[in-house]
Amino acid sequence: MTVKTNGSTPGTPDNPWGDTKTNAPSSGANLGPTRRPRPVFPEPVPRATHGPARVVAMVNQKGGVGKTTTTINLGAALVEYGLKVLLVDFDPQGALSVGLGINPLQLDLTVYNLLMERNVTAEDVLLETGVEGLDLLPSNIDLSAAEVQLVTEVAREQVLGRVIKPLLPHYDVCLIDCQPSLGLLTINALTCAQGVMVPLECEFFALRGVALLMDTITKVQERLNEDLEIEGLLATMYDARTLHGREVLARVVEAFGDKVFHTVINRTVRFPDATVAGEPITTFDPSSLGANAYRELAREVLSRWPAAATMAR
């Protein structure tokens, strides 16, 4: 079956997502950039009560693939749908904290203190952000020392889960922004999570480490956390105007099938602009294509979760 564009060039303002239609007689449905029929995800009904939180780790050992951008903006989009969201900055670079307008160098208490000091509680470290319903456990460069210091700890893979456990009953979702490695900090995040989301840049080199990442996830499932599930792979920094981007996305879908989210995050300058402003794209530019993409991702994510059936209209 051949594929043609729906009357416009993919990536142009009138067709920003690269949507297509097939030339088959029965193909009245739009195809998204993943070349699959684009479902309509129901808008969730706001929850009357909150908790306990579903913990999701954002993981990819390659840097610069959109983990932090996705953590901030997916969290903000979920808040718009009435959920309470906890963000955990688990990267010593502190990019998640910076992206929410917090200077990591001015913090007295961070996730590092929570992990390593028994007299520090999660409430001591917790910060409110500029978005109501979106809270943060911040991080800074001190966290880099935890990877070495945790090696001698008993049950060292379970430390993060233990220290954030008191907060989970008060939130609906907890998103952990992991560092770009598969070290002990990332293993901690995977051990305490129910799901793992893999942001994946639509670029050839981004594909090379996916097999190693999947192998690590499988080992964690077998040895540390049998309840861990792969939420899905999220294509980021997609540019439908380039053949390379379309080919990479097609290969990801071919390899992982339904594990690839239908929602695709396009490359746009509005994301770095929002980061500089220290706020999510949903508040920085609410009507932008990027903001709407993360709202669609939030609906898709909720539709995949077991509890979503009780929330859908």
Secondary structure, DSSP 8 states (H G I E B T S, - for coil): --EEESSS-TTSTTSTT--EEESSTT--S-B-TTSSB------B---SS----EEEEE--SSSSSSHHHHHHHHHHHHHHTT--EEEEEE-TT-HHHHHTT--GGG-SS-HHHHHH-TT--HHHH-EE-SSTTEEEE---GGGGGHHHHGGGSTTGGGHHHHHHGGGGGG-SEEEEEE-SS-SHHHHHHHHH-SEEEEEEESSHHHHHTHHHHHHHHHHHHHHT-TT-EEEEEEEEEE-TTSHHHHHHHHHHHHHHGGGEEEEEEE--THHHHHHHHTS-HHHHSTTSHHHHHHHHHHHHHHHHSGGGGGTB-
